[in-house]
Amino acid sequence: MYRSFFPRDMLAEMDRLQRDMQQAFDLSPTIRGYGSNGFPALNVGATPQALEIFAFAPGVDPATLEINLERGLMTIAGERKSLLPDAQAKAAVHINERFEGAFRRVLTLPDDADPEAVEARLRDGVLRITVRRRASAQPRRIAVL
């Protein structure tokens, strides 16, 4: 009788539910971004001269993208339209795993990021944002006299 009400392994389902809940509340908007499962997926790296942010957003129209930088917070927002037929077409959709709709990702940038030196390019579904570091934060060699 137990199996008829719970066709799956209940302990495995509880473990999955616990992991999902932990990920949902593990939101830390830092240079490392939010936890996984966000859209677009982000890769963030740094060199001594700049921060490099890669947002993987295939199918996003560049006109819908909005990148804002205010008080050390970078916001990447936009929208990805659906490619499925609309309800008027009376087509059946059997599987829909692709994210569609509005999205927003927020990153906290380090203090040495220069808000006046930001470049963004979208090519082949990859948004590349380069944030230069302030010149005063650059490593420099001091001559000994």
N, C-alpha and C positions, 0 to 999 in steps of 0.2 A: 504494500500500500504506500509506503514511503516513496518508492520510485515513481509511482504514477503521479504524485503531486510535484515532485522535484526530479525531473528527468536528468538534470546535470549534477555534477559533483558540487554539493552545497558549500563545502569548505573552499574549494577553488573559486567559486563565485564570490564568496565573502572576502577572500584575499584580493581578488581583482577589484572589488568595490572599495576596499580599504586603500589600495594603491591609487585608484582614480580620485578618491576624496583627498588624499594627501597631495596629489599633483594639482588639484583644483585650488587648494588653499596655499600652495607653495608659490606665491607670486612675489618675486623680488625684482622690481624694475631697476636693474643695475646695468653696467656695461655688458654683462653676460645675458641680459634680457630676461624675459619670462621663461618659465619652464617649457619643456617640449610640448608638442601638440598645438602650438599656435600657428596661425597663418598670417603672413608668410613665414616659412622657416628662415632662421637667421644664422649667419656665421659672422662672428666679430673677431677681428684681430687688430694688432697694433704694431707699429714700427716706431723708432724714435722720432720720426717726422710726422706721422699721421695715424689716425684710426681708420680702419677699413671695415665697412659694414656691407655684407652681402645679404640681400633679401631675395629669396627664391619665389617668384610670383609669376608663373606661367599663366598666360591667358588674361592678364590684367592690362587694361587699356591705360597707356601713360597719362591720358587726360584725366583719369579718375584718381591718380596718385597725388597725395598731398604730404609734403615733408615739412615739419615745423621744428624749430629749435628755439626754446624759450627757457631761460634760467637753468641751463644745463640739462634739460630734458628734451630728447629728440622723439618726435612722434611721427610714425609712418602710418598713413591711413589711405584707404582706397576702397575699391569695390571690384569684384570679379563677377561678371554676368554669367547667367546660366546658358549652357549650350543645348539643354534639353528642350524638346518641343513644349510649347505652352499648353495649358489646359484646353484651349480652344481646338487644338489639333486632334484631340481624343486619342493620343498615343499612350501606350502603356510604358511605364518606366519600371524596369525590373531591379536594377541596381544603380545607386547614385552615391558614390563615395567621394566625389570631387567637391571640395569646398567652394561654395558660391555665396556671394553677398558681401556686405560691408565688413571691413577688418580694420584693426587698429593695434599697433605695437608701440610700446614706449620703452625707451632706453635712457638711463642716466649716464651722461658723459662725464669724463674726468675734468677736474678744474683747469687743466692746461689745454683743453680743446678750444680752438679759435672759432667762434660763431660766424666770423666774417669770411672764413676760408673753407666753405663747404661746397662740394661738387656732387651731383647725382646724375647717373646715367643708367638707362634701361636698355638692355640688349639681350635678345634671345631669352626673355623671361627672367633675367637676373638683374635686379636693381643693385647697382654698386654706388655706395655713398662713401666719399672720402672726406674726412674731417681733419684738417691740418692742425698740428699742435702750435701753440703760440711760440714765437721766436725766442721769447725769454725763457721758455722751458726746454729749448734745444740744448743738447750737450755741447759744450765748447771747451776748447783747450786754452789754457791760460799760459801765456809765455812767462817764463821766469827770467827776470833781468839781472 
